[in-house]
């Protein structure tokens, strides 16, 4: 599948984005582990999160879809999961794979996890190593650092105090989930705060958890079903907001977006670039997760520098931010972001390669990039490399390009934002983007 993108001069309107991907994954997993019933509203019905639903069903949770984005999960309880009858395929979802490893570390049976070609290349050692120290048996490719992986857990697991070398919510979450089965408190320290959806969600399900001195500590115990309302995903909204910032005549409002402080780095960066971001509280979709209506208007952007503790707060939004940087005045630097090398693609290399086809230079650094603007994107034939965020970033770049842009390999967008094209076209007031086989 490919997108054919024509440049536009105007974007206007109010839209919504799908439910937050990170929160959706966690709500499903904790619902499966909880005693009683969990009702989830606004669940992201995209490929990645549906992989998590399929996984918990394979492990014995009773899941009923009651309507669009509305799921009822009758939890199996902390000790009620069952050995699956087949391999669990995580597709392209690193969150599904890594968080499931944490859950499976406490299960007394073997489970085999696999994924698509991209996921099978993504590093798993940062999760499997601490889980192994807790007592889980993990075997698989590349000395248990790549999928497919087979996992057999133990009860109880050994309690550990783990210091992660990188700020990674997936690593932290996997260890905390394993900690539900430990023989004592389990803690995870990080060099900088990563997104805290797991901590918030665990509290909502009744877990005993505390945060102090840069570490998160969980006391093992039972979980209880809860009602969860998932706000819109700021990672999806970022592409629409950047489009609003760079299209000549634009005013874009995205309603009920999750604005958890650990996720709002993209708003901080855009404001530092001179963008006018209006944020009106929309109430908490879930009591633990604040939401807001976000509005952004077109304006002249200036370069900025992104690094340090801001990076974990916007790591998934860097492809969108790079588009804004290309049209901004001055030199934008992004550093301390080596994690971009091990996403669905090597996003540093991919941005440099694909932007070059559009006549925009990106200087690669080991842990980031340098972009000198302003530059005018030139219409070209580009490719996502199977990375949904690259596909959306290149599409937004095409909206302000000189000439038509064709983005190849765009089926991956369904992993996070299935109605991306329809939403952009609604803002454009016509078919700015068409989908071709």
NORJOCOR-V340394 format. One line per field, one symbol per residue. psi: psi as a letter, one per 30 degrees, with the letter a starting at -180 (. if undefined). burial: I if it has 24 or more other ideal C-beta (glycine too) atoms within 12 Angstrom, else O. Layout:
psi->???
burial->???
This chain:
psi->klkjkkllfkkklklllllkeeeeeeeeeeeeflkakkkkkgkjileeffeeeeefefgfkjkkjfljgjkkjjkflegfllklflkjjgbgjeeeeeeeeeeffgkhlkkkkaaaeeeffkkfefeeeeeefffkkklalhhhfklkkkkkakkllkkljkjkfljjeeeeeeeeeeffglgakklkklflklkheeeeeeeeggljklkkhgkkkkkklllkllkkjklljfeefeeeeeefffkejkjkkjkhkkhkfffgeeeeeeefggkjjkjjkgljekffjlllkkkklklkklllkkabffeffgefgeeeeeeeeeflkajkkklghffffhafljfeeeeeeeeefggkkjjklegblkkklkkkkkkljlkfggjeeeeeeeeeeffgljlkkkjligffffffifgeeeeeeeefgaiekkkk.
burial->OIIIIIIIOOIIIOIIIIIIIIIIIIIIIIIIIIIIIIIIIIIIIIIIIIIIIIIIIIIIIIIOOOOOIOIIIIIIIIIOIOOIOOOIIIIIIIIIIIIIIIIIIIIOIOIIIIIIOIIIIIIIIIIIIIIIIIIIIIOIIOOIIIIIIIIIIIIOIIIIIIOIOIIIIIIIIIIIIIIIIIOOIIIIIIOIIIIIIIIIIIIIIIIOIOIOOOIIIIOIIIIOIIIIIIIIIIIIIIIIIIIIIIIOOIIIIIIIIIIIOIIIIIIIIIIIIIIOIOIOOIOOIIOIIIIIIIIIIIIOIIIIIIIOOIIIIIIIIIIIIIIIIIIIOOOIIIIIIIIIIIIIIIIIIIIIIIIOIIOIIIIIOOIIIIIOIOIOIIIIOIIIIIIIIIIIIIIIIIIIIOOIIIIIIIIIIIIIIIIIIOIIIIIIOOOIIIIOO
